[in-house]
Amino acid sequence: MSLLRPRDVLPHVHDITPEFLAARGLRGLLLDLDNTLIPYGSYEERADVMAWVAELRRSGIRLYLLSNATGRRARFWLDKLGFEGVGMAGKPNPRAFRQALGKLGLPPHQVGMVGDQVFTDILGGNLAGMHTILVYPLADNALPHTRVTRKLERAVLKRYGHDWRA
C-alpha cells in the first residue's frame, strides 16, 4: 500500500459512526482540527461536531486531537471538545503519531487517523501503521501552501481512483 493512499475516503467526519469504526476494528481516533472538524480559522462553535464527538465517546471510542494548528488554537478547541490533544504536532512526523497513540493506550491497528490532507494526516498515519481516513476539507480557505498541496493531492488521489473535490 502506498504511504499516500488513505484506507477510506469520506465526505465528512459525520460519516464516521460507531458502526463504521467497529466494522474496521477501530477503538480510537486521532483527529485533525482545521478543515476536518472545524473550518480553518473559525472559532464558531459547531453543535453538529459536538454531538458527533459525544456519540463516539458514549460508544467508548477514544479520541485525541493531533493538529498542526497553533497550541493556543488547539487548546481553545480542546476545551470545547472535552478530550485531550496537541497543537503544533509536526505532522507527518511519525513521532507525533506514536506519542498520540501512547496517550490513547491503543495499538496502531486499532486507531484511525482522520484528516483532510494527504501529505500530513494520511502520510503520517500510514507511517505509524494506522487506519487512515481522508475527509473532504470543510472550507476552501486554507493557507497558501495548503492550496498548492491540494493540487498535488488531487493528482495522487486520482491515481487511486478517487474523484476528489478539494
C-alpha positions as CSV (number, residue, x, y, z in Angstrom):
1,M,0.0,0.0,0.0
2,S,1.3,3.5,-0.8
3,L,2.0,5.7,2.1
4,L,-0.1,8.4,0.4
5,R,-3.2,6.2,0.0
6,P,-6.0,6.6,2.5
7,R,-7.8,3.4,3.5
8,D,-11.1,5.2,3.4
9,V,-12.3,8.5,1.8
10,L,-15.4,10.1,3.1
11,P,-17.3,13.3,2.6
12,H,-17.5,14.3,6.2
13,V,-16.4,13.2,9.7
14,H,-20.1,12.6,10.5
15,D,-19.9,9.6,8.2
16,I,-17.6,8.0,10.8
17,T,-20.1,6.3,13.1
18,P,-19.5,3.8,15.9
19,E,-20.7,1.1,13.4
20,F,-18.2,2.2,10.8
21,L,-15.4,2.0,13.3
22,A,-16.5,-1.4,14.7
23,A,-16.6,-2.9,11.2
24,R,-12.9,-1.9,10.9
25,G,-11.8,-3.0,14.4
26,L,-11.1,0.6,15.4
27,R,-11.4,1.7,19.1
28,G,-9.8,5.1,18.8
29,L,-9.3,8.1,16.5
30,L,-6.7,10.7,16.1
31,L,-8.4,13.8,14.7
32,D,-7.1,16.7,12.8
33,L,-8.7,20.1,13.6
34,D,-8.6,22.6,10.8
35,N,-10.9,21.8,7.8
36,T,-11.5,18.3,9.3
37,L,-13.6,19.1,12.5
38,I,-13.7,22.9,12.3
39,P,-13.3,25.3,9.3
40,Y,-9.8,26.7,9.2
41,G,-9.6,29.9,11.3
42,S,-13.1,29.5,12.7
43,Y,-13.8,29.9,16.4
44,E,-17.6,29.4,15.9
45,E,-18.9,26.5,18.0
46,R,-20.3,23.7,15.9
47,A,-23.2,21.9,17.6
48,D,-23.0,19.1,14.9
49,V,-19.4,18.4,15.7
50,M,-20.1,18.4,19.5
51,A,-23.0,16.0,19.0
52,W,-20.8,13.7,16.9
53,V,-18.0,13.7,19.4
54,A,-20.5,12.9,22.2
55,E,-21.9,10.0,20.3
56,L,-18.4,8.5,19.7
57,R,-17.4,8.9,23.3
58,R,-20.7,7.3,24.5
59,S,-19.8,4.4,22.3
60,G,-16.4,4.0,24.0
61,I,-14.3,5.4,21.2
62,R,-11.1,7.1,22.5
63,L,-10.4,10.5,20.9
64,Y,-7.2,12.6,20.6
65,L,-6.6,15.8,18.7
66,L,-3.4,15.8,16.6
67,S,-3.2,19.2,14.9
68,N,-0.6,21.4,13.3
69,A,-2.6,24.4,14.4
70,T,-1.1,26.7,17.0
71,G,-1.1,25.5,20.6
72,R,-3.4,28.3,21.5
73,R,-6.0,27.4,18.8
74,A,-5.8,23.7,19.7
75,R,-6.3,24.5,23.4
76,F,-9.4,26.6,22.6
77,W,-11.0,23.7,20.8
78,L,-9.8,21.0,23.2
79,D,-11.6,22.9,26.0
80,K,-14.8,22.9,23.9
81,L,-14.5,19.3,22.6
82,G,-13.7,17.8,26.0
83,F,-10.8,15.5,25.1
84,E,-7.0,15.6,25.0
85,G,-4.7,16.5,22.2
86,V,-1.9,18.8,21.0
87,G,-1.3,21.6,18.6
88,M,1.9,22.2,16.7
89,A,2.2,18.4,16.3
90,G,4.6,18.4,13.4
91,K,2.6,16.1,11.2
92,P,3.6,14.0,9.3
93,N,6.4,13.2,11.8
94,P,5.8,9.7,13.0
95,R,6.9,10.6,16.5
96,A,3.9,12.8,16.9
97,F,1.6,9.9,16.0
98,R,3.4,7.5,18.3
99,Q,3.1,9.9,21.2
100,A,-0.6,10.3,20.5
101,L,-1.1,6.6,20.3
102,G,0.6,6.3,23.7
103,K,-1.9,8.8,25.1
104,L,-4.8,6.7,23.7
105,G,-3.2,3.5,25.1
106,L,-4.1,1.6,21.9
107,P,-2.1,-0.2,19.3
108,P,-1.9,1.5,15.8
109,H,-4.1,-1.1,14.1
110,Q,-7.0,-0.2,16.4
111,V,-6.7,3.6,15.7
112,G,-7.9,5.7,12.8
113,M,-6.2,8.9,11.7
114,V,-8.9,11.3,10.4
115,G,-7.8,14.3,8.4
116,D,-8.3,16.4,5.3
117,Q,-4.7,16.4,4.0
118,V,-2.8,13.6,2.2
119,F,0.7,14.9,2.9
120,T,0.3,15.4,6.7
121,D,-2.6,13.3,8.1
122,I,-2.6,10.3,5.7
123,L,1.2,10.1,5.2
124,G,1.8,10.3,9.0
125,G,-1.0,7.9,9.9
126,N,0.2,5.3,7.3
127,L,3.8,5.7,8.5
128,A,2.6,4.9,12.0
129,G,0.7,1.8,10.8
130,M,-2.8,3.3,11.5
131,H,-6.1,3.0,9.5
132,T,-6.2,6.3,7.6
133,I,-9.5,8.2,6.8
134,L,-9.4,11.1,4.5
135,V,-12.4,13.5,4.6
136,Y,-13.2,16.4,2.3
137,P,-12.0,19.7,3.6
138,L,-14.7,21.8,5.2
139,A,-13.7,25.1,3.6
140,D,-11.5,26.3,0.8
141,N,-9.9,29.0,3.0
142,A,-6.6,27.3,3.8
143,L,-3.1,28.8,4.0
144,P,-1.4,29.5,0.6
145,H,0.9,26.5,0.9
146,T,-2.1,24.2,1.6
147,R,-3.8,25.4,-1.6
148,V,-0.8,24.4,-3.6
149,T,-0.6,20.9,-2.0
150,R,-4.3,20.4,-2.7
151,K,-3.5,20.3,-6.4
152,L,-0.9,17.6,-5.8
153,E,-3.3,15.7,-3.5
154,R,-5.9,15.7,-6.4
155,A,-3.3,14.1,-8.7
156,V,-2.3,11.5,-6.1
157,L,-5.9,10.6,-5.2
158,K,-7.0,10.4,-8.9
159,R,-4.2,7.8,-9.3
160,Y,-6.0,5.7,-6.7
161,G,-9.4,6.2,-8.3
162,H,-10.8,8.9,-6.0
163,D,-12.7,11.8,-7.5
164,W,-11.5,14.4,-5.0
165,R,-13.5,17.6,-5.0
166,A,-11.0,19.7,-3.0
